[in-house]
Amino acid sequence: MVAVPRSDTPGSARFRTVRARGELDIATLPELESDLVRALSDTAPPRVVLDMRDVTFLDCSVLRVLLRARSTALAREGWLVLLCGQMPVGRLLRRLELGRSLPRYPSVDALDAALPPAEDLR
């Protein structure tokens, strides 16, 4: 797994993006958690997108980190959302009925359409 903080994605003035790739499991959790903590600390209020479209595997240990990061964002009047496809991330979230706890979008365009205009986010 490689988690890369990115600011070159569309909408980057509106949110921070962390991109995760490959396998996410207990061995790769520290890197992901560190990148999420950094992204949540970069802006106030924190607005973070975790791009998981290139994740090929994840286990349930990752969910604890994601739920904690989302809770931190909400406590700071921000948000954390996921970009992911149907497999494997979307399927796991659907099976565990975590759609409300971890909002997800299939693309940056879908996320941009759901966000208010940039001036309303200030």
N, C-alpha and C positions, 0 to 999 in steps of 0.2 A: 504494500500500500504506500502510496505517496500522497500526502496531503499538501497542497501548495496554496498558500494564501495568494489570492489574485485580486488585482484592482483594475485589470484591463478588460473586464467583461462589460457588455452593455448595461447601462444603468448604474455603473460603479459609483457615480456621485451620489446615488440614492442608497446604496448598501454595499457592504463588504462581502466578498465571495471567498469561500474556502472550497477548493476542489479536491475531492477524494477519488482515488483510482485503485483498481485491483481488489485485493481481498482485505476486508475489515474484520478483524477478530481480536481476541484478547492480546495477541502479540503486537498488533499495530495500534491499539487503543491509545497509548501514551502520546504518540505523535498527533493523532487526530484531536485528542483532548487539548493538547497544547496549542494547536492551531486555532481551535474554536475559542479557547480562553483569550488568545491574542486578538482575534477578530472581534469578540464581544467587548474587549477593552478599548479598541481603536476609535470607536465613535460613541457619542452620547446623544440620544438614546441608541443602544446597539440595534443595528438592522443587519442581519447576517443571513446569507444564502449559502447553504451547504450543497454544492453541486455533486451529486452522487450518480450521475448518469453513466460514468465509466467504472462503477463498482461492479465487480463480477461475483462477489460473495460477501455475505455478512452474517455474523451470528448474533445471538441475543445480547451478548455482552456489550455490543455497540449501542443498544437502545438506552441503557442507563446513562451513557455519556450524552446522547442526543436529548433525552428528556431533561437531564440536569442543565444542559446548555440552554434549552428553550425556557426552562424555569428562570434561569439567571437573566435571560433577555427580557422576559415579561416583568420580572421584579424591577428592572431598570427602565420600564416603560418602552421597551423595544420589542423586537421579534426575531425569531429564527424560523426559516422555512427551508424545505428541501426541494431540490430539483432532482427528479428521478423518473425512470421509466417504469414499466410494469414489472420487470424482473431484474434482479431479485429483490430489490428494496421495496418497490411498491407492493409486491405480493406478500412479503413479510408484514408490512405495516397493515395491509388489509386483513390478513388472517388474525392479527392480534388486535384489530379494531383500534388502531392508533391514529387514524386519519385526522381526528380533531386535535389530538395532542401534538402531532407532528404534521402540520399542513405541508402538502407537497404539490408541485407543479411539474408538468412534463417538459416545459421549455422556458427559456428566458422570456420569450414573447408572451407566453401565458401568464407568467409572473408579472411582467410589466403591465399587462392589461388589467390585472387584479389590483395593482397598487394605485393609490391616489397620485395626482400630479406631484412632481418633485417639490414644488413650492408648498404643498400641503404637508409635506413630511418634515419641514423645519420646526 
